[in-house]
Amino acid sequence: MTGKEDPMSPRQAVARTRLLDAAVAVIREKGYSATTVDDLCRAAGVTKGAFFHHFKTKDDLAVAAAEYWSEMTGALFASAPYHDHADPLDRVLAYVDFRKAILQGGVPEFTCLVGTMVQEAYETQPAIRDACDASISGHAATVAKDIAEAMEVYGIDADWTAESLALHTQAVLQGAFILAKAKGGPAVAAESVDHLRRYIEMLFNRTVPHKRAA
């Protein structure tokens, strides 16, 4: 015995990934509480034995799914075109535009896994709540970097911080997803994102594209 955990076989790794993919899809469609282990196994095409080999409980899967979601979306946002702008405020505004552009497909396809789960789990399942917070706040931190740089470039001396504005962007987006669920489509969410863009422009006194001094 080496004391080290045995690595997963390729088949086991595939089964685990299928379960995580199933969680991302099914929970966004049905909600966390309404999603059963049977639902997840059926969507993943695996047995219950395979499920419980990888996860002791549905809550354990939810925590892992939140981390998996962060990895998936982190890769998406890291490669997104809004990073190409030299001006940091342009990057922030292009980020908002990108969030609007990916409001595509049915409501379960564009809404947020961790936002969905935390609405149900925030009081009764702290491990899930904390995993969702880590995902949302971790993403906000990437936006805060550009906001902080924009504040410096534009000479913004305010009673708010880059971190608080970055979290506000996530509050607007999560609220927009709730409205989309209530209205049955992305149009109302897109309008909320447009308002967010105008709000950020107002904070930075942006009326025309900013040009750096030569």
N, C-alpha and C positions, 0 to 999 in steps of 0.2 A: 504493500500500500504506500503510495507516495503522498497521500493527503490532498492531492489535487483532484478536482472534479474531472471526470471523463469527458472529453469533447463530444459534442453531438455528432452523430453520423449525418451524412448528407441528407438522408431521408428524414431524419428528425428535424434538421434545420429547415427543410422545406415545409414540413408540417407546422412548425412554429411560425414561420413567415406567413403561411396561409391563414393561420388563426389570427395573426395581427392584421393582415389585410381584411379579413372578414370583419374584425372588430371595427376597423375604420369605416367600412361600408355600412354594416348593419346598424351600428349604434347611431350613426348619423341619420339613418332612415327611421328607426323605431324608437330611439332614445335608449338610455342605459338601462333603466329599470325594466322596460318591456322586453329587452333583449335577453334571451335565455342561452344557457350553454348549448342546448340542442340547436338553437338558431345559428350559433357561431360554428358549431361542428358541421352542420348542413351546408352553410355557405362556404366553409373552408374545404369541404370534402374529406374530413377526417373523422375518426371515431372519438367517442368520449374518452376512451383510454388514452388516445394521443393527447387530447386536451389536458387531462389530469397528469399526464407525464410532464408537461411543460408548465402548467399553472395549477396551484393548489385550489384556487377559487376564481370566480369571475372577477372579483375585485383585483386579484393579482394580475389577471390579463389586462384589466383596465389601466393599471399603472404602467405596465409594459407597453400598452398601446399608446398611451400619452407620450412616452419616450420615443416610440417608433414614429409617431406623428411629428414630433419635433425634428427627427432626423430627415424624414421625407420632405416636410415643408422647408426645413432649413436649407436643404439642397436646392429646392425650387427657388427660394428667394436669393440664395447666394449667387445663382447664375442668371438672375433676372436683369433686364437691360437698364433698369434705373440706376445701377451702379456706374454706368458709363459717363454720367454727367460730371463735369469738372466742378460746377458750382454746387455746394452742399444743399442749398435750398432747392435747387432744381432736382437734386436726388430725392429729397423728401417729397416734393410734389409729384415726381415721377413714380415714387413708391405708392402714393395714394392712387395715381392713375392706374398703376399695375393692379392694385387691389380691386379696382373697379373692373378692369379688363377681364379678370378671372372669375367674375360672377357669371359663369356660363353653365348651361345644363339645368337639370332639376335641382330643387332646393337641397336635397341630401348631398349632391355632388359638389356644391360650392361652400357649404357651411362648415363650421369648425368642429372637429371631433372633441377637443378639450373644452371648448365653450359649451358644447352640448352636455358633456358629462358633468362638468362642475356645477351646472345649474341644478342638477339632481343630487349631487353627492356632497355639496359644500358643508352640510351640517352633520351628516351621518357617516360619511366615509372619508376621514381626514387624509388617508394615504392617497386616495384618488384626487382629492382637492389639492393637495400639495403638489402632486405630479402635474396637474393641470395648470396650477399657478406657475410652476417652473417653466412650463412650455410657453405660456402667454407672456410672462415677464421676461423670459430669455429672448423671445423674438422682439419684444419691445426694446430691449437693450440694444439690439442691432440698429434699430431706427434712431434711438437716442444719440448714438454716435454722430450721425449726420446732422441731427437737430442741434447738438452742441456746437459742431463746427459752423453751422449756419448762424447761430447766435453770435459767434465770435466775428465772422465775416461781416455780418450786417450790423454789428454794434448794438445788439439787443441786450439791454439791462432791465430785467423784468423780475417780478416777484414770483415767477414760476420757473421751473427747471426743465432741462431737456428731458430728463427722466419722466417727469409728470406729464409733459406733452406727449411723449411716446406712449405712455400708458393710456392717455386719453384717446389716441388714435385707435388703440385696441378696444377701448370701451365703445367708441362709435361703431367700429366694425362688428363687434359682438352684438350690439343693439340692432344693427342693420340686419344681421342674420335672423334675429328674433322677429323683426318686422317682415322679413321675407317669408318666414314660416307662417306667420299670421295671414299674410296676403296671398301666399301661394305662388310667389315668383320673385325674380331679382330686381324688378323695376324700382320698388321702394328702397331697396338696399343701395342701388346705384345712386339714387337721389341723395341719400344720407351721405354717401361717400363724396358726392359733389359739394355738399355743405361743409364737409370736413376740409376739403381742399380750399374752399373760400375762406374758412376760418383761419387756416394756417397762413394763407396769403395776407390776411388782415393783420395777424400777429407780427408779421415781418414787413408790413407796409409795402407789400409787393403789388404793383399795378402793371409793371412792364417787366420783361425779362431782364435780369440783373446782368450787367457787364462789368467785369473786373477792370480796374485801372491798368493801363499798360505799364 
